[in-house]
Amino acid sequence: MKALGIDIGNLTTKVVILDDEKIIYRSIETSADDSDSSANEAIGRALKDIQIDASDVYVVATGAGRKFVSASQAQKATTTCLARGIYYFFPSVRTAMDMGGETGTVIKIHKQGRLSDWANHDKCAAGTGVFLQQVSKIMQISLKEMSDLSLQAKRRADISGTCAVFAESEIVSHIHRMPPTPREEIIAGVYFSMVNRAMS
């Protein structure tokens, strides 16, 4: 029997189908407000794409909305799934950081691929994906363009606010200065501030 893993995150819903430990399907799409609807649509699309019946897959749910996935036969903690997924692709990695939509998580991975320890940061959105999306809107460029621009920065702007609202205010003030702070320096400062929060 094939295994279908579905991760219902705050921002995106991810589906992976495994057949004998080999990935035969994967998809990422924006999560809807209703976790079960997001899950059912994503699972239905996946099964249709690879032309298999729902009775031929064992469904495991994870992520923030895992408890609301009616189609799942099992639920697993996000940290456990992160450890297994990272070990699948990078078996030598022992520490990993997941910058999610609304939280940041650091995990330690045992040499056999099991989760050995973890720590969560969910006190403020300024270190997460939601914050990056807001910055993208303020700067009026895509997330991909933000990444590319940050690599061009010769220095970084000071973005010290630990709260997303205060950090956004700092970004706006950099944009409206005379002369304005270059976009690449603002973005480099945003990434640096996120790293600082994660490291703490």
Buried (B, 14 or more C-beta within 10 A) or exposed (E): EBBBBBBBBBBBBBBBBBBEEEEEBEBEEEBBEEBBEBBBBBBEEBBEEEEBEEEEBEBBBBBBBBEBBEBBEEBBEBBBBBBBBBBEEEEEEBEBEBBBBBBBBBBBBEEEBEBEEBEBBEEBBBBBBBBBBBBBEBBEBEEEBBEEBBEEBEEBBBBEBBEBEBBBEBBEEBBEEEEEBBBBBBBBBBBBBBEEBBEE
